[in-house]
Amino acid sequence: MNKNPFEKLMWSIALPGFGQLLNGKYIKGIVLIFLEVLINVQGNFNQIILLSFHGQIEEAIQQTNYPWLMFYPCLYFFAIWDAYKDAGGGKSPFTFLPFVFSAYFVTIGLIFSTSFKIMGILFGPIWLPMLSVVPGIVIGLLLTKLINNYSRKSNT
């Protein structure tokens, strides 16, 4: 079986559960795909993606089922991390932090997507959460580095 962690990470970005299927974790993969479809349908995710890409942000906001869609970031980033880890990636301590902080920041971006503007522009329930991935990854990477450096210093 191909154990390329990057390949599994990329397939999980495409659809949560695909990386698990490639890793031979069939039950976990099917459960993640089922949950992704359930949350996608209940949250109107595909519809708000289409509306957002066409610049119809207000309509996207109206179509969003926020209580359902707020589950998506945690499911999404967990599936990515899990597939990556199972394929042999993320062996260093705390390498999960960028994934966790990305899920957290994307959720916060979704929560504030109805009112938060950047330079007067309302980005809505797709673009603001997507922009929120960047600070999540950066903070997660910085914390990973700081914690690992502190652990090394305290062990010497």
C-alpha beads as a LAMMPS data file, in Angstrom:
LAMMPS data file: protein, C-alpha beads

156 atoms
155 bonds

1 atom types
1 bond types

-500.0 500.0 xlo xhi
-500.0 500.0 ylo yhi
-500.0 500.0 zlo zhi

Masses

1 110.0

Atoms # bond

1 1 1 0.000 0.000 0.000
2 1 1 1.284 3.468 -0.889
3 1 1 2.003 5.331 2.351
4 1 1 2.587 8.786 0.847
5 1 1 1.227 11.116 3.585
6 1 1 1.026 14.095 1.235
7 1 1 -1.139 12.157 -1.242
8 1 1 -3.552 11.146 1.539
9 1 1 -3.649 14.733 2.806
10 1 1 -4.505 16.022 -0.676
11 1 1 -7.282 13.448 -1.221
12 1 1 -8.758 14.349 2.159
13 1 1 -8.772 17.999 1.154
14 1 1 -10.761 16.966 -1.936
15 1 1 -13.302 15.019 0.151
16 1 1 -13.100 13.992 3.803
17 1 1 -12.881 10.208 3.964
18 1 1 -11.010 9.625 0.692
19 1 1 -7.630 9.599 2.472
20 1 1 -8.943 7.036 4.959
21 1 1 -10.159 4.808 2.087
22 1 1 -6.699 5.020 0.490
23 1 1 -5.164 4.103 3.861
24 1 1 -7.351 0.991 4.022
25 1 1 -9.489 2.394 6.877
26 1 1 -12.747 1.615 5.079
27 1 1 -15.240 1.952 7.918
28 1 1 -13.716 5.239 9.085
29 1 1 -13.622 6.516 5.494
30 1 1 -17.245 5.610 4.824
31 1 1 -18.361 7.210 8.110
32 1 1 -16.472 10.416 7.276
33 1 1 -17.907 10.531 3.758
34 1 1 -21.407 9.953 5.147
35 1 1 -20.946 12.746 7.712
36 1 1 -19.554 15.075 5.043
37 1 1 -22.570 14.479 2.798
38 1 1 -25.002 14.836 5.721
39 1 1 -23.509 18.143 6.875
40 1 1 -23.161 19.346 3.280
41 1 1 -26.843 18.713 2.535
42 1 1 -28.180 19.975 5.878
43 1 1 -25.998 23.103 5.766
44 1 1 -26.814 23.878 2.101
45 1 1 -23.072 23.924 1.537
46 1 1 -23.006 23.368 -2.239
47 1 1 -25.665 26.035 -2.777
48 1 1 -23.773 28.628 -0.726
49 1 1 -20.541 27.761 -2.541
50 1 1 -22.249 28.437 -5.875
51 1 1 -23.822 31.667 -4.646
52 1 1 -20.531 32.860 -3.137
53 1 1 -18.561 32.168 -6.305
54 1 1 -21.129 34.227 -8.214
55 1 1 -20.726 37.116 -5.753
56 1 1 -24.212 36.708 -4.260
57 1 1 -22.989 36.923 -0.670
58 1 1 -26.222 38.153 0.932
59 1 1 -28.184 35.322 -0.663
60 1 1 -25.499 32.836 0.416
61 1 1 -25.865 34.079 3.993
62 1 1 -29.647 33.608 3.793
63 1 1 -29.262 30.046 2.442
64 1 1 -26.736 28.942 5.081
65 1 1 -27.876 26.636 7.849
66 1 1 -25.285 27.785 10.393
67 1 1 -25.992 25.221 13.146
68 1 1 -25.250 22.398 10.695
69 1 1 -22.411 24.062 8.819
70 1 1 -20.505 24.799 12.026
71 1 1 -19.772 21.047 12.291
72 1 1 -17.984 21.056 8.947
73 1 1 -14.600 22.649 9.851
74 1 1 -13.869 20.157 12.642
75 1 1 -14.888 17.183 10.511
76 1 1 -12.906 18.501 7.550
77 1 1 -9.636 19.201 9.353
78 1 1 -9.883 16.055 11.479
79 1 1 -10.269 13.933 8.344
80 1 1 -7.246 15.616 6.762
81 1 1 -5.111 15.164 9.882
82 1 1 -6.217 11.585 10.430
83 1 1 -5.449 10.489 6.859
84 1 1 -2.072 12.249 6.983
85 1 1 -1.194 10.692 10.351
86 1 1 -2.316 7.178 9.338
87 1 1 -0.131 7.388 6.217
88 1 1 2.930 8.089 8.386
89 1 1 2.954 11.886 8.432
90 1 1 2.911 14.080 11.500
91 1 1 5.345 12.052 13.581
92 1 1 6.828 15.087 15.305
93 1 1 5.117 16.124 18.534
94 1 1 2.292 18.621 18.221
95 1 1 2.111 18.546 14.415
96 1 1 -1.660 18.312 14.817
97 1 1 -1.844 21.933 16.028
98 1 1 -2.057 23.601 12.579
99 1 1 -5.051 21.378 11.771
100 1 1 -6.746 22.073 15.105
101 1 1 -6.219 25.825 14.904
102 1 1 -7.382 25.873 11.289
103 1 1 -10.632 24.164 12.322
104 1 1 -11.028 26.652 15.164
105 1 1 -10.364 29.748 13.043
106 1 1 -12.574 28.543 10.184
107 1 1 -15.414 27.995 12.676
108 1 1 -14.897 31.501 14.067
109 1 1 -14.827 32.853 10.490
110 1 1 -18.131 31.131 9.793
111 1 1 -19.684 32.520 12.977
112 1 1 -18.759 36.095 12.056
113 1 1 -19.374 35.696 8.312
114 1 1 -22.721 37.497 8.475
115 1 1 -21.259 40.768 9.754
116 1 1 -17.446 40.881 9.650
117 1 1 -16.094 43.030 6.818
118 1 1 -12.564 43.493 5.559
119 1 1 -12.034 46.928 3.985
120 1 1 -15.808 47.273 3.781
121 1 1 -16.312 43.958 1.963
122 1 1 -18.612 41.287 3.367
123 1 1 -17.017 37.950 2.465
124 1 1 -19.812 35.691 3.716
125 1 1 -19.947 32.032 4.751
126 1 1 -17.458 30.708 2.184
127 1 1 -14.764 33.327 1.670
128 1 1 -14.279 34.497 5.278
129 1 1 -13.856 30.945 6.621
130 1 1 -11.465 30.155 3.763
131 1 1 -9.418 33.251 4.590
132 1 1 -9.407 32.120 8.220
133 1 1 -7.400 28.998 7.356
134 1 1 -4.230 31.078 6.963
135 1 1 -4.077 32.454 10.536
136 1 1 -5.025 28.995 11.831
137 1 1 -2.115 27.343 10.049
138 1 1 0.327 30.119 11.002
139 1 1 -0.622 30.095 14.700
140 1 1 -0.625 26.285 14.754
141 1 1 2.837 26.128 13.187
142 1 1 4.201 28.799 15.544
143 1 1 2.808 27.028 18.612
144 1 1 4.170 23.693 17.388
145 1 1 7.620 25.233 17.005
146 1 1 7.473 27.042 20.366
147 1 1 6.281 23.984 22.289
148 1 1 8.825 21.693 20.649
149 1 1 11.656 24.182 21.326
150 1 1 10.543 24.554 24.954
151 1 1 10.328 20.756 25.350
152 1 1 13.856 20.301 23.960
153 1 1 15.269 22.982 26.254
154 1 1 13.576 21.586 29.361
155 1 1 14.823 18.051 28.566
156 1 1 18.469 19.184 28.400

Bonds

1 1 1 2
2 1 2 3
3 1 3 4
4 1 4 5
5 1 5 6
6 1 6 7
7 1 7 8
8 1 8 9
9 1 9 10
10 1 10 11
11 1 11 12
12 1 12 13
13 1 13 14
14 1 14 15
15 1 15 16
16 1 16 17
17 1 17 18
18 1 18 19
19 1 19 20
20 1 20 21
21 1 21 22
22 1 22 23
23 1 23 24
24 1 24 25
25 1 25 26
26 1 26 27
27 1 27 28
28 1 28 29
29 1 29 30
30 1 30 31
31 1 31 32
32 1 32 33
33 1 33 34
34 1 34 35
35 1 35 36
36 1 36 37
37 1 37 38
38 1 38 39
39 1 39 40
40 1 40 41
41 1 41 42
42 1 42 43
43 1 43 44
44 1 44 45
45 1 45 46
46 1 46 47
47 1 47 48
48 1 48 49
49 1 49 50
50 1 50 51
51 1 51 52
52 1 52 53
53 1 53 54
54 1 54 55
55 1 55 56
56 1 56 57
57 1 57 58
58 1 58 59
59 1 59 60
60 1 60 61
61 1 61 62
62 1 62 63
63 1 63 64
64 1 64 65
65 1 65 66
66 1 66 67
67 1 67 68
68 1 68 69
69 1 69 70
70 1 70 71
71 1 71 72
72 1 72 73
73 1 73 74
74 1 74 75
75 1 75 76
76 1 76 77
77 1 77 78
78 1 78 79
79 1 79 80
80 1 80 81
81 1 81 82
82 1 82 83
83 1 83 84
84 1 84 85
85 1 85 86
86 1 86 87
87 1 87 88
88 1 88 89
89 1 89 90
90 1 90 91
91 1 91 92
92 1 92 93
93 1 93 94
94 1 94 95
95 1 95 96
96 1 96 97
97 1 97 98
98 1 98 99
99 1 99 100
100 1 100 101
101 1 101 102
102 1 102 103
103 1 103 104
104 1 104 105
105 1 105 106
106 1 106 107
107 1 107 108
108 1 108 109
109 1 109 110
110 1 110 111
111 1 111 112
112 1 112 113
113 1 113 114
114 1 114 115
115 1 115 116
116 1 116 117
117 1 117 118
118 1 118 119
119 1 119 120
120 1 120 121
121 1 121 122
122 1 122 123
123 1 123 124
124 1 124 125
125 1 125 126
126 1 126 127
127 1 127 128
128 1 128 129
129 1 129 130
130 1 130 131
131 1 131 132
132 1 132 133
133 1 133 134
134 1 134 135
135 1 135 136
136 1 136 137
137 1 137 138
138 1 138 139
139 1 139 140
140 1 140 141
141 1 141 142
142 1 142 143
143 1 143 144
144 1 144 145
145 1 145 146
146 1 146 147
147 1 147 148
148 1 148 149
149 1 149 150
150 1 150 151
151 1 151 152
152 1 152 153
153 1 153 154
154 1 154 155
155 1 155 156
